[in-house]
Amino acid sequence: MANLLAVDDEPAVLALLQNILQKDGHVVTVVSASPQVLTMQLGAFDLILLDVMMPTMDGFTLCREIRSKVDCPILFLTAKSMENDVMLGLGDGADDYIVKPFGTGELRARINAHLRRENRERRNVFCIGEVHFNLSGKEITVQNVVVPFTKSEYEICKFLALNWGQVFSKEQIYEAVFGLDGDSDSATIVEHVKNIRAKLGKVEVSPVETVWGIGYRWK
């Protein structure tokens, strides 16, 4: 099962995609207004399907806007079939280009092939809101400004962001980040979170939320 995002201004196409892809067990979020995508938490998606000819913001432009924020596969699903269109789409950062009308079997096969490939390859970058994670470089940036986290602070941020929306107690965070062999105790998480908030506050973001009596979550 994967979380998929489908963006198309035609409701009938979105309904068709949901019907087809849910049969493979995928959770499909549909969006008909392309600018809305820029406000979404795109790091939650495993694959994105984009139409090209959409009002306000076309698929090529949208792809260029989000490509640096996500490293999941982006597939164009469009009636534009000229070779120059295909070259432009792939040049903008898409991973595949499927021409309408499409065969449902081929569409499912291509999507599942991309998802299998993703599972084999480690993701290197993802973005939650304005916070950009570079996993290979173990670096976090906000608006292209590097936030100087310690190793422990970075690992806590990564754990919470990869599980955004879920609430974890400080004990759960400690075990996830430091393991059972950590040489400190869960009380240190409180201090780490305090430092994380202070550093992110300097770049005017505050994604770590306290859920009183329970723990913390990346909102």
N, CA, C and O of each residue as an XYZ file, in Angstrom:
876
protein
N       0.830     -1.190      0.000
C       0.000      0.000      0.000
C       0.869      1.246      0.000
O       1.882      1.307      0.697
N       0.473      2.230     -0.778
C       1.237      3.472     -0.844
C       0.273      4.654     -0.810
O      -0.913      4.534     -1.119
N       0.829      5.797     -0.424
C       0.049      7.037     -0.437
C       0.319      7.768     -1.748
O       1.444      8.186     -2.021
N      -0.714      7.914     -2.542
C      -0.561      8.529     -3.858
C      -1.313      9.852     -3.908
O      -2.350     10.018     -3.265
N      -0.777     10.784     -4.678
C      -1.443     12.061     -4.925
C      -1.726     12.170     -6.414
O      -0.817     12.035     -7.233
N      -2.982     12.413     -6.769
C      -3.355     12.602     -8.165
C      -3.882     14.011     -8.342
O      -4.770     14.446     -7.609
N      -3.330     14.732     -9.325
C      -3.710     16.124     -9.565
C      -4.221     16.244    -10.996
O      -3.478     16.005    -11.948
N      -5.473     16.608    -11.141
C      -6.103     16.736    -12.464
C      -7.322     17.628    -12.306
O      -8.034     17.529    -11.306
N      -7.575     18.499    -13.279
C      -8.718     19.402    -13.164
C     -10.024     18.751    -13.601
O     -11.083     19.371    -13.506
N      -9.965     17.516    -14.075
C     -11.178     16.817    -14.499
C     -11.622     15.842    -13.403
O     -10.947     14.841    -13.165
N     -12.755     16.122    -12.729
C     -13.225     15.237    -11.651
C     -13.433     13.797    -12.097
O     -13.222     12.869    -11.316
N     -13.847     13.603    -13.346
C     -14.087     12.240    -13.825
C     -12.786     11.446    -13.884
O     -12.766     10.253    -13.581
N     -11.704     12.111    -14.274
C     -10.406     11.431    -14.325
C      -9.938     11.072    -12.916
O      -9.423      9.979    -12.684
N     -10.123     12.006    -11.976
C      -9.717     11.748    -10.585
C     -10.511     10.582     -9.998
O      -9.958      9.738     -9.293
N     -11.806     10.542    -10.293
C     -12.630      9.439     -9.785
C     -12.171      8.112    -10.377
O     -12.132      7.092     -9.690
N     -11.823      8.139    -11.663
C     -11.341      6.920    -12.323
C     -10.024      6.446    -11.698
O      -9.844      5.258    -11.433
N      -9.108      7.389    -11.469
C      -7.817      7.031    -10.872
C      -8.004      6.443     -9.477
O      -7.374      5.444     -9.129
N      -8.872      7.068     -8.680
C      -9.128      6.532     -7.335
C      -9.664      5.115     -7.412
O      -9.229      4.233     -6.671
N     -10.600      4.906     -8.303
C     -11.212      3.585     -8.430
C     -10.186      2.535     -8.848
O     -10.168      1.426     -8.314
N      -9.336      2.891     -9.800
C      -8.341      1.940    -10.309
C      -7.281      1.627     -9.256
O      -6.964      0.465     -9.000
N      -6.744      2.678     -8.655
C      -5.569      2.503     -7.797
C      -5.918      1.984     -6.408
O      -5.092      1.337     -5.763
N      -7.123      2.260     -5.946
C      -7.538      1.709     -4.652
C      -7.676      0.194     -4.714
O      -7.614     -0.475     -3.683
N      -7.861     -0.351     -5.909
C      -7.929     -1.805     -6.046
C      -6.594     -2.464     -5.722
O      -6.538     -3.639     -5.358
N      -5.518     -1.687     -5.860
C      -4.194     -2.209     -5.498
C      -3.852     -1.917     -4.045
O      -2.730     -2.164     -3.601
N      -4.831     -1.387     -3.302
C      -4.616     -1.127     -1.883
C      -4.012      0.222     -1.578
O      -3.683      0.503     -0.426
N      -3.856      1.077     -2.599
C      -3.249      2.387     -2.372
C      -4.276      3.378     -1.795
O      -5.477      3.282     -2.051
N      -3.764      4.318     -1.018
C      -4.570      5.435     -0.546
C      -4.355      6.589     -1.530
O      -3.226      7.041     -1.716
N      -5.414      7.057     -2.148
C      -5.284      8.050     -3.218
C      -5.921      9.373     -2.785
O      -7.126      9.446     -2.546
N      -5.102     10.400     -2.691
C      -5.591     11.759     -2.421
C      -5.722     12.478     -3.757
O      -4.790     12.473     -4.562
N      -6.867     13.091     -3.995
C      -7.076     13.763     -5.281
C      -7.198     15.269     -5.072
O      -7.774     15.738     -4.090
N      -6.643     16.004     -6.018
C      -6.683     17.469     -5.983
C      -7.032     17.964     -7.382
O      -6.415     17.548     -8.363
N      -8.013     18.845     -7.474
C      -8.415     19.355     -8.785
C      -7.854     20.751     -9.065
O      -7.815     21.180    -10.219
N      -7.423     21.458     -8.030
C      -6.848     22.808     -8.202
C      -5.343     22.725     -7.976
O      -4.890     22.594     -6.839
N      -4.573     22.799     -9.052
C      -3.132     22.560     -8.960
C      -2.400     23.454     -7.946
O      -1.495     22.954     -7.278
N      -2.738     24.755     -7.787
C      -2.003     25.564     -6.793
C      -2.130     25.040     -5.365
O      -1.265     25.305     -4.530
N      -3.194     24.302     -5.080
C      -3.378     23.749     -3.736
C      -2.235     22.825     -3.348
O      -1.910     22.678     -2.170
N      -1.628     22.202     -4.360
C      -0.547     21.247     -4.077
C       0.622     21.922     -3.364
O       1.307     21.299     -2.553
N       0.844     23.194     -3.670
C       1.979     23.908     -3.081
C       1.807     24.123     -1.582
O       2.777     24.442     -0.895
N       0.602     23.957     -1.065
C       0.341     24.156      0.363
C       0.293     22.839      1.120
O       0.061     22.829      2.329
N       0.507     21.737      0.429
C       0.333     20.424      1.063
C       1.654     19.879      1.605
O       2.736     20.305      1.201
N       1.534     18.924      2.531
C       2.701     18.231      3.074
C       3.066     17.097      2.111
O       2.611     15.964      2.269
N       3.876     17.412      1.134
C       4.129     16.458      0.050
C       5.016     15.290      0.468
O       5.063     14.261     -0.205
N       5.715     15.461      1.584
C       6.570     14.370      2.051
C       5.801     13.129      2.437
O       6.388     12.058      2.593
N       4.493     13.256      2.594
C       3.678     12.113      2.989
C       3.365     11.188      1.817
O       2.873     10.077      2.015
N       3.652     11.647      0.591
C       3.244     10.863     -0.574
C       4.405     10.026     -1.122
O       5.568     10.429     -1.101
N       4.029      8.850     -1.608
C       5.014      7.935     -2.178
C       5.134      8.092     -3.687
O       6.125      7.664     -4.279
N       4.144      8.694     -4.307
C       4.165      8.893     -5.767
C       3.119      9.964     -6.107
O       2.068     10.047     -5.473
N       3.430     10.775     -7.115
C       2.530     11.859     -7.508
C       2.206     11.740     -8.995
O       3.099     11.579     -9.827
N       0.917     11.822     -9.312
C       0.443     11.816    -10.698
C       0.002     13.230    -11.060
O      -0.777     13.841    -10.329
N       0.489     13.751    -12.174
C       0.162     15.119    -12.570
C      -0.406     15.155    -13.978
O       0.157     14.574    -14.905
N      -1.529     15.844    -14.124
C      -2.002     16.210    -15.453
C      -1.135     17.379    -15.921
O      -0.453     18.006    -15.110
N      -1.156     17.673    -17.205
C      -0.369     18.801    -17.710
C      -1.245     20.021    -17.962
O      -0.952     21.116    -17.482
N      -2.316     19.825    -18.712
C      -3.138     20.976    -19.106
C      -4.161     21.294    -18.025
O      -5.288     20.799    -18.055
N      -3.756     22.121    -17.075
C      -4.638     22.538    -15.980
C      -4.661     24.065    -15.921
O      -3.645     24.703    -16.197
N      -5.803     24.662    -15.565
C      -5.870     26.119    -15.474
C      -5.058     26.645    -14.292
O      -4.757     25.888    -13.369
N      -4.713     27.880    -14.304
C      -3.973     28.593    -13.256
C      -2.509     28.170    -13.221
O      -1.617     29.003    -13.377
N      -2.258     26.869    -13.016
C      -0.877     26.375    -13.013
C      -0.833     25.037    -13.741
O      -1.457     24.070    -13.304
N      -0.100     24.980    -14.846
C      -0.039     23.725    -15.590
C       0.890     22.729    -14.897
O       1.657     23.081    -14.001
N       0.795     21.488    -15.338
C       1.553     20.422    -14.689
C       3.056     20.579    -14.789
O       3.771     20.243    -13.845
N       3.557     21.084    -15.917
C       4.997     21.285    -16.062
C       5.509     22.279    -15.009
O       6.528     22.047    -14.359
N       4.779     23.387    -14.859
C       5.184     24.398    -13.870
C       5.120     23.828    -12.463
O       6.029     24.034    -11.659
N       4.032     23.103    -12.167
C       3.887     22.518    -10.841
C       5.010     21.528    -10.544
O       5.537     21.489     -9.433
N       5.364     20.740    -11.536
C       6.455     19.782    -11.350
C       7.752     20.496    -10.996
O       8.472     20.077    -10.089
N       8.047     21.575    -11.713
C       9.272     22.326    -11.415
C       9.237     22.910    -10.003
O      10.266     22.982     -9.330
N       8.047     23.326     -9.558
C       7.916     23.930     -8.232
C       8.155     22.927     -7.109
O       8.720     23.275     -6.072
N       7.731     21.694     -7.313
C       7.779     20.718     -6.205
C       8.938     19.738     -6.311
O       9.212     19.003     -5.363
N       9.626     19.717     -7.456
C      10.659     18.680     -7.645
C      11.764     18.745     -6.591
O      12.277     17.715     -6.153
N      12.123     19.956     -6.192
C      13.198     20.082     -5.197
C      12.723     19.773     -3.785
O      13.534     19.674     -2.864
N      11.406     19.618     -3.608
C      10.854     19.382     -2.279
C      10.560     17.918     -2.016
O      10.408     17.515     -0.863
N      10.480     17.128     -3.054
C      10.183     15.696     -2.901
C      11.095     14.894     -3.811
O      11.505     15.370     -4.870
N      11.407     13.684     -3.398
C      12.166     12.824     -4.304
C      11.382     11.568     -4.672
O      11.943     10.609     -5.203
N      10.074     11.581     -4.383
C       9.234     10.468     -4.807
C       9.017     10.555     -6.320
O       9.206     11.622     -6.904
N       8.624      9.452     -6.964
C       8.376      9.516     -8.407
C       7.231     10.473     -8.733
O       6.220     10.524     -8.033
N       7.420     11.232     -9.820
C       6.368     12.086    -10.368
C       6.074     11.596    -11.782
O       6.972     11.504    -12.619
N       4.813     11.284    -12.035
C       4.414     10.758    -13.337
C       3.418     11.723    -13.979
O       2.442     12.136    -13.353
N       3.678     12.068    -15.220
C       2.699     12.859    -15.960
C       1.681     11.931    -16.594
O       2.019     10.868    -17.115
N       0.433     12.355    -16.541
C      -0.677     11.601    -17.122
C      -1.440     12.611    -17.964
O      -2.236     13.383    -17.430
N      -1.210     12.615    -19.266
C      -1.659     13.746    -20.073
C      -2.028     13.356    -21.492
O      -1.598     12.328    -22.015
N      -2.840     14.215    -22.098
C      -3.203     14.011    -23.501
C      -2.165     14.608    -24.438
O      -2.228     14.389    -25.648
N      -1.213     15.358    -23.899
C      -0.179     15.963    -24.744
C       0.832     14.877    -25.134
O       1.582     14.377    -24.295
N       0.832     14.528    -26.409
C       1.593     13.359    -26.829
C       2.769     13.669    -27.758
O       3.463     12.757    -28.207
N       2.994     14.961    -28.047
C       4.099     15.307    -28.939
C       5.440     15.009    -28.260
O       5.569     15.102    -27.039
N       6.409     14.660    -29.060
C       7.734     14.316    -28.524
C       8.317     15.468    -27.705
O       8.952     15.249    -26.674
N       8.094     16.691    -28.172
C       8.624     17.844    -27.429
C       7.997     17.953    -26.036
O       8.658     18.358    -25.079
N       6.697     17.582    -25.931
C       6.034     17.611    -24.627
C       6.650     16.583    -23.682
O       6.905     16.860    -22.510
N       6.882     15.391    -24.225
C       7.491     14.333    -23.404
C       8.876     14.772    -22.927
O       9.232     14.588    -21.763
N       9.648     15.354    -23.844
C      10.998     15.802    -23.482
C      10.947     16.898    -22.425
O      11.763     16.927    -21.504
N       9.966     17.809    -22.571
C       9.839     18.895    -21.600
C       9.449     18.347    -20.229
O      10.009     18.755    -19.211
N       8.493     17.428    -20.206
C       8.041     16.859    -18.935
C       9.149     16.129    -18.197
O       9.348     16.322    -16.998
N       9.867     15.287    -18.931
C      10.956     14.547    -18.294
C      12.094     15.488    -17.906
O      12.781     15.270    -16.908
N      12.282     16.532    -18.704
C      13.309     17.510    -18.378
C      12.982     18.329    -17.152
O      13.881     18.844    -16.488
N      11.698     18.454    -16.842
C      11.277     19.204    -15.656
C      11.379     18.382    -14.373
O      11.112     18.882    -13.280
N      11.764     17.129    -14.516
C      11.987     16.319    -13.314
C      11.028     15.165    -13.123
O      11.091     14.468    -12.110
N      10.132     14.949    -14.090
C       9.224     13.811    -13.964
C       9.983     12.505    -14.191
O      11.031     12.480    -14.836
N       9.436     11.438    -13.654
C      10.060     10.119    -13.789
C       9.430      9.280    -14.888
O      10.013      8.294    -15.337
N       8.246      9.672    -15.316
C       7.574      8.897    -16.358
C       6.543      9.789    -17.025
O       6.164     10.832    -16.493
N       6.097      9.360    -18.199
C       5.166     10.168    -18.985
C       4.191      9.211    -19.641
O       4.576      8.426    -20.507
N       2.925      9.268    -19.234
C       1.905      8.350    -19.737
C       0.864      9.171    -20.493
O       0.335     10.157    -19.979
N       0.586      8.750    -21.706
C      -0.314      9.510    -22.575
C      -1.741      8.978    -22.459
O      -1.982      7.771    -22.486
N      -2.694      9.936    -22.327
C      -4.119      9.595    -22.330
C      -4.582      9.385    -23.769
O      -4.039     10.037    -24.661
N      -5.542      8.524    -24.046
C      -6.138      7.585    -23.082
C      -5.156      6.466    -22.749
O      -4.403      6.009    -23.609
N      -5.175      6.040    -21.516
C      -4.208      5.035    -21.062
C      -4.932      3.737    -20.735
O      -6.122      3.732    -20.420
N      -4.206      2.662    -20.815
C      -4.744      1.376    -20.397
C      -4.602      1.245    -18.891
O      -3.537      1.525    -18.341
N      -5.650      0.829    -18.229
C      -5.580      0.764    -16.759
C      -4.533     -0.237    -16.288
O      -3.874     -0.028    -15.269
N      -4.387     -1.323    -17.037
C      -3.382     -2.318    -16.656
C      -1.983     -1.756    -16.739
O      -1.164     -1.971    -15.845
N      -1.705     -1.024    -17.827
C      -0.376     -0.416    -17.987
C      -0.127      0.623    -16.901
O       0.966      0.692    -16.339
N      -1.152      1.436    -16.604
C      -0.992      2.460    -15.568
C      -0.655      1.821    -14.222
O       0.281      2.248    -13.547
N      -1.404      0.814    -13.840
C      -1.143      0.152    -12.552
C       0.248     -0.479    -12.546
O       0.963     -0.411    -11.547
N       0.622     -1.089    -13.660
C       1.932     -1.742    -13.727
C       3.054     -0.727    -13.593
O       4.032     -0.962    -12.883
N       2.910      0.403    -14.278
C       3.985      1.412    -14.205
C       4.090      2.012    -12.802
O       5.188      2.207    -12.281
N       2.936      2.300    -12.200
C       2.959      2.862    -10.846
C       3.591      1.877     -9.865
O       4.436      2.254     -9.053
N       3.185      0.646     -9.944
C       3.727     -0.341     -9.011
C       5.222     -0.577     -9.258
O       5.971     -0.851     -8.320
N       5.654     -0.472    -10.515
C       7.082     -0.621    -10.807
C       7.881      0.518    -10.173
O       8.951      0.291     -9.608
N       7.362      1.733    -10.270
C       8.056      2.875     -9.657
C       8.101      2.722     -8.134
O       9.117      3.017     -7.504
N       6.997      2.262     -7.553
C       6.965      2.094     -6.098
C       7.943      1.015     -5.644
O       8.599      1.162     -4.613
N       8.042     -0.072     -6.416
C       9.013     -1.116     -6.061
C      10.428     -0.556     -6.118
O      11.248     -0.840     -5.245
N      10.709      0.224     -7.128
C      12.051      0.807     -7.257
C      12.341      1.730     -6.082
O      13.456      1.748     -5.561
N      11.339      2.493     -5.667
C      11.525      3.384     -4.516
C      11.847      2.609     -3.256
O      12.659      3.046     -2.441
N      11.216      1.465     -3.096
C      11.447      0.663     -1.897
C      12.854      0.087     -1.871
O      13.393     -0.232     -0.811
N      13.451     -0.042     -3.082
C      14.816     -0.558     -3.143
C      15.844      0.536     -2.925
O      16.964      0.275     -2.487
N      15.452      1.765     -3.233
C      16.406      2.861     -3.140
C      16.104      3.726     -1.923
O      14.943      4.003     -1.620
N      17.114      4.134     -1.255
C      16.925      5.001     -0.095
C      16.573      6.407     -0.536
O      17.195      6.971     -1.436
N      15.568      6.956      0.112
C      15.231      8.341     -0.184
C      16.295      9.264      0.382
O      16.783      9.065      1.494
N      16.640     10.252     -0.380
C      17.696     11.162      0.046
C      17.177     12.504      0.525
O      17.798     13.138      1.378
N      16.061     12.944     -0.005
C      15.539     14.243      0.416
C      14.031     14.162      0.590
O      13.354     13.412     -0.113
N      13.520     14.925      1.514
C      12.085     15.110      1.615
C      11.836     16.436      2.315
O      12.713     16.981      2.985
N      10.635     16.934      2.144
C      10.316     18.260      2.659
C       8.986     18.204      3.396
O       7.997     17.710      2.854
N       8.953     18.701      4.617
C       7.718     18.812      5.374
C       7.506     20.292      5.629
O       8.248     20.912      6.392
N       6.493     20.855      4.992
C       6.301     22.285      5.119
C       7.519     23.025      4.586
O       7.949     22.791      3.457
N       8.070     23.912      5.393
C       9.232     24.684      4.963
C      10.549     24.035      5.371
O      11.623     24.562      5.079
N      10.467     22.891      6.044
C      11.672     22.237      6.546
C      12.118     21.167      5.562
O      11.373     20.234      5.262
N      13.343     21.311      5.062
C      13.881     20.438      4.024
C      14.952     19.533      4.638
O      15.908     20.007      5.251
N      14.769     18.217      4.462
C      15.710     17.236      5.006
C      16.577     16.670      3.881
O      16.057     16.205      2.866
N      17.876     16.711      4.059
C      18.820     16.029      3.170
C      19.378     14.854      3.953
O      20.284     15.014      4.771
N      18.826     13.660      3.694
C      19.190     12.497      4.502
C      20.629     12.065      4.290
O      21.310     11.680      5.241
N      21.102     12.128      3.037
C      22.485     11.688      2.794
C      23.479     12.643      3.438
O      24.534     12.218      3.911
N      23.149     13.925      3.458
C      24.045     14.899      4.072
C      23.753     15.151      5.537
O      24.456     15.914      6.199
N      22.685     14.490      6.053
C      22.252     14.690      7.449
C      22.158     16.183      7.763
O      22.743     16.684      8.723
N      21.399     16.867      6.911
C      21.320     18.320      7.010
C      19.866     18.766      6.886
O      19.090     18.206      6.112
N      19.522     19.772      7.656
C      18.184     20.349      7.600
C      18.312     21.818      7.227
O      19.114     22.553      7.803
N      17.499     22.236      6.244
C      17.497     23.644      5.851
C      16.074     24.183      5.865
O      15.107     23.449      5.658
N      15.974     25.471      6.111
C      14.694     26.185      6.028
C      14.936     27.428      5.187
O      15.767     28.267      5.534
N      14.209     27.546      4.080
C      14.418     28.666      3.153
C      15.895     28.776      2.770
O      16.469     29.864      2.720
N      16.496     27.597      2.500
C      17.903     27.503      2.070
C      18.905     27.899      3.158
O      20.094     28.046      2.875
N      18.438     28.072      4.395
C      19.337     28.358      5.513
C      19.562     27.063      6.303
O      18.608     26.425      6.749
N      20.826     26.688      6.467
C      21.143     25.468      7.194
C      20.929     25.692      8.690
O      21.433     26.663      9.255
N      20.184     24.796      9.326
C      19.954     24.880     10.772
C      21.023     24.010     11.453
O      21.118     22.817     11.166
N      21.827     24.597     12.350
C      22.990     23.881     12.908
C      22.619     22.923     14.038
O      22.929     23.186     15.200
N      21.973     21.836     13.713
C      21.594     20.854     14.716
C      22.771     19.961     15.082
O      23.657     19.701     14.267
N      22.758     19.499     16.325
C      23.680     18.438     16.707
C      23.172     17.130     16.106
O      22.057     17.074     15.587
N      23.980     16.092     16.176
C      23.580     14.796     15.620
C      22.291     14.306     16.285
O      21.381     13.837     15.602
N      22.213     14.413     17.604
C      21.029     13.941     18.321
C      19.790     14.743     17.946
O      18.713     14.182     17.746
N      19.952     16.055     17.853
C      18.817     16.902     17.487
C      18.334     16.579     16.078
O      17.132     16.526     15.817
N      19.293     16.364     15.170
C      18.916     16.030     13.788
C      18.133     14.722     13.760
O      17.104     14.631     13.090
N      18.610     13.710     14.481
C      17.944     12.402     14.463
C      16.534     12.487     15.058
O      15.619     11.815     14.581
N      16.362     13.297     16.079
C      15.016     13.471     16.665
C      14.097     14.146     15.653
O      12.958     13.719     15.464
N      14.585     15.193     15.008
C      13.775     15.869     13.977
C      13.405     14.902     12.866
O      12.253     14.858     12.435
N      14.374     14.130     12.402
C      14.113     13.193     11.302
C      13.058     12.168     11.698
O      12.143     11.875     10.928
N      13.192     11.625     12.909
C      12.226     10.621     13.369
C      10.815     11.208     13.433
O       9.862     10.601     12.945
N      10.688     12.383     14.033
C       9.351     12.991     14.149
C       8.791     13.376     12.779
O       7.603     13.186     12.519
N       9.638     13.913     11.906
C       9.158     14.359     10.596
C       8.738     13.178      9.724
O       7.736     13.256      9.013
N       9.499     12.086      9.775
C       9.139     10.914      8.978
C       7.842     10.278      9.470
O       7.184      9.534      8.742
N       7.490     10.579     10.704
C       6.245     10.050     11.277
C       5.297     11.195     11.619
O       4.579     11.153     12.618
N       5.311     12.226     10.760
C       4.582     13.464     11.068
C       3.105     13.168     11.357
O       2.484     12.310     10.729
N       2.572     13.912     12.330
C       1.174     13.739     12.715
C       0.982     12.757     13.850
O      -0.040     12.792     14.535
N       1.968     11.866     14.061
C       1.857     10.887     15.142
C       2.483     11.453     16.422
O       3.487     12.163     16.382
N       1.865     11.120     17.547
C       2.358     11.596     18.839
C       3.223     10.510     19.469
O       2.842      9.340     19.518
N       4.411     10.927     19.954
C       5.323      9.989     20.604
C       5.694     10.520     21.987
O       5.935     11.714     22.166
N       5.734      9.619     22.951
C       6.216     10.002     24.280
C       7.724     10.179     24.202
O       8.362      9.743     23.244
N       8.290     10.826     25.222
C       9.744     11.021     25.207
C      10.463      9.682     25.309
O      11.574      9.531     24.802
N       9.827      8.706     25.966
C      10.431      7.373     26.051
C      10.477      6.715     24.670
O      11.475      6.095     24.304
N       9.400      6.855     23.915
C       9.366      6.269     22.566
C      10.380      6.940     21.649
O      11.041      6.277     20.850
N      10.498      8.255     21.768
C      11.468      8.979     20.935
C      12.884      8.542     21.290
O      13.711      8.305     20.409
N      13.150      8.439     22.580
C      14.499      8.054     23.022
C      14.868      6.673     22.473
O      15.972      6.471     21.968
N      13.935      5.731     22.577
C      14.216      4.368     22.115
C      14.401      4.338     20.599
O      15.266      3.626     20.090
N      13.585      5.116     19.878
C      13.678      5.119     18.413
C      14.983      5.737     17.926
O      15.563      5.282     16.940
N      15.442      6.775     18.622
C      16.615      7.514     18.160
C      17.916      6.923     18.709
O      18.898      6.790     17.979
N      17.919      6.572     19.986
C      19.168      6.128     20.614
C      19.215      4.619     20.848
O      20.274      4.068     21.149
N      18.070      3.952     20.709
C      18.058      2.514     20.931
C      18.062      2.168     22.397
O      18.145      3.038     23.264
N      17.972      0.891     22.654
C      17.926      0.427     24.041
C      19.274      0.547     24.735
O      19.360      0.453     25.959
N      20.336      0.758     23.944
C      21.683      0.819     24.529
C      22.146      2.255     24.771
O      23.325      2.485     25.038
N      21.242      3.213     24.681
C      21.625      4.599     24.922
C      22.185      4.784     26.323
O      21.738      4.129     27.265
N      23.175      5.687     26.468
C      23.837      5.840     27.760
C      23.250      6.984     28.583
O      23.851      7.407     29.571
N      22.090      7.484     28.188
C      21.426      8.529     28.960
C      20.020      8.047     29.298
O      19.804      6.843     29.437
N      19.066      8.953     29.432
C      17.693      8.523     29.687
C      16.733      9.436     28.940
O      17.129     10.441     28.349
N      15.465      9.059     28.984
C      14.472      9.749     28.166
C      14.288     11.214     28.556
O      13.774     12.003     27.762
N      14.701     11.587     29.768
C      14.562     12.981     30.186
C      15.360     13.917     29.288
O      15.030     15.097     29.174
N      16.405     13.403     28.651
C      17.217     14.252     27.770
C      16.423     14.706     26.541
O      16.757     15.716     25.921
N      15.370     13.956     26.191
C      14.562     14.339     25.026
C      13.944     15.717     25.242
O      13.837     16.509     24.305
N      13.542     15.996     26.463
C      12.930     17.295     26.775
C      13.910     18.422     26.448
O      13.534     19.428     25.847
N      15.162     18.244     26.847
C      16.176     19.266     26.590
C      16.485     19.377     25.098
O      16.651     20.475     24.567
N      16.560     18.212     24.425
C      16.819     18.240     22.979
C      15.696     18.979     22.244
O      15.958     19.793     21.359
N      14.450     18.689     22.615
C      13.313     19.354     21.956
C      13.356     20.854     22.209
O      13.042     21.648     21.323
N      13.743     21.236     23.409
C      13.868     22.664     23.722
C      14.886     23.325     22.788
O      14.645     24.413     22.266
N      16.033     22.649     22.584
C      17.064     23.200     21.700
C      16.600     23.233     20.242
O      16.869     24.186     19.511
N      15.890     22.161     19.834
C      15.377     22.103     18.461
C      14.437     23.278     18.207
O      14.522     23.944     17.175
N      13.556     23.518     19.147
C      12.604     24.622     18.978
C      13.318     25.967     18.904
O      12.945     26.831     18.110
N      14.328     26.139     19.720
C      15.059     27.412     19.724
C      15.739     27.644     18.380
O      15.719     28.754     17.849
N      16.344     26.582     17.831
C      17.064     26.728     16.559
C      16.097     26.939     15.396
O      16.353     27.751     14.506
N      14.982     26.201     15.408
C      13.994     26.393     14.337
C      13.289     27.743     14.483
O      12.865     28.341     13.494
N      13.170     28.212     15.722
C      12.546     29.510     15.940
C      13.334     30.641     15.306
O      12.765     31.655     14.904
N      14.656     30.463     15.215
C      15.489     31.500     14.597
C      15.220     31.626     13.099
O      15.482     32.670     12.502
N      14.692     30.549     12.490
C      14.330     30.638     11.069
C      12.806     30.679     10.920
O      12.254     30.430      9.848
N      12.155     31.002     12.032
C      10.717     31.316     12.049
C       9.815     30.160     11.637
O       8.837     30.357     10.915
N      10.137     28.976     12.088
C       9.230     27.835     11.935
C       9.130     27.127     13.283
O      10.071     27.172     14.077
N       8.007     26.480     13.546
C       7.810     25.782     14.825
C       6.983     24.518     14.598
O       5.818     24.453     14.992
N       7.588     23.519     13.964
C       6.835     22.320     13.604
C       6.658     21.308     14.738
O       5.820     20.414     14.625
N       7.430     21.425     15.834
C       7.345     20.429     16.909
C       6.308     20.887     17.933
O       6.464     21.927     18.573
N       5.277     20.113     18.070
C       4.161     20.472     18.940
C       4.133     19.565     20.174
O       4.346     18.356     20.081
N       3.868     20.170     21.314
C       3.694     19.385     22.540
C       2.235     18.967     22.678
O       1.333     19.801     22.592
N       2.009     17.683     22.890
C       0.667     17.188     23.204
C       0.682     16.882     24.699
O       1.219     15.864     25.134
N       0.096     17.764     25.459
C       0.254     17.726     26.907
C      -0.193     16.388     27.489
O      -1.261     15.863     27.175
N       0.671     15.867     28.344
C       0.381     14.605     29.014
C       0.738     13.385     28.190
O       0.667     12.256     28.676
N       1.133     13.617     26.906
C       1.457     12.471     26.038
C       2.875     12.580     25.495
O       3.706     11.712     25.762
N       3.163     13.634     24.737
C       4.499     13.736     24.166
C       4.599     14.804     23.104
O       4.120     15.923     23.287
N       5.226     14.455     21.987
C       5.495     15.435     20.937
C       5.091     14.869     19.577
O       5.021     13.657     19.373
N       4.829     15.797     18.660
C       4.604     15.383     17.278
C       5.066     16.485     16.332
O       5.143     17.659     16.695
N       5.369     16.065     15.107
C       5.700     17.002     14.028
C       4.400     17.349     13.351
O       3.756     16.475     12.769
N       3.995     18.602     13.410
C       2.667     18.969     12.903
C       2.746     19.491     11.483
O       1.723     19.846     10.898
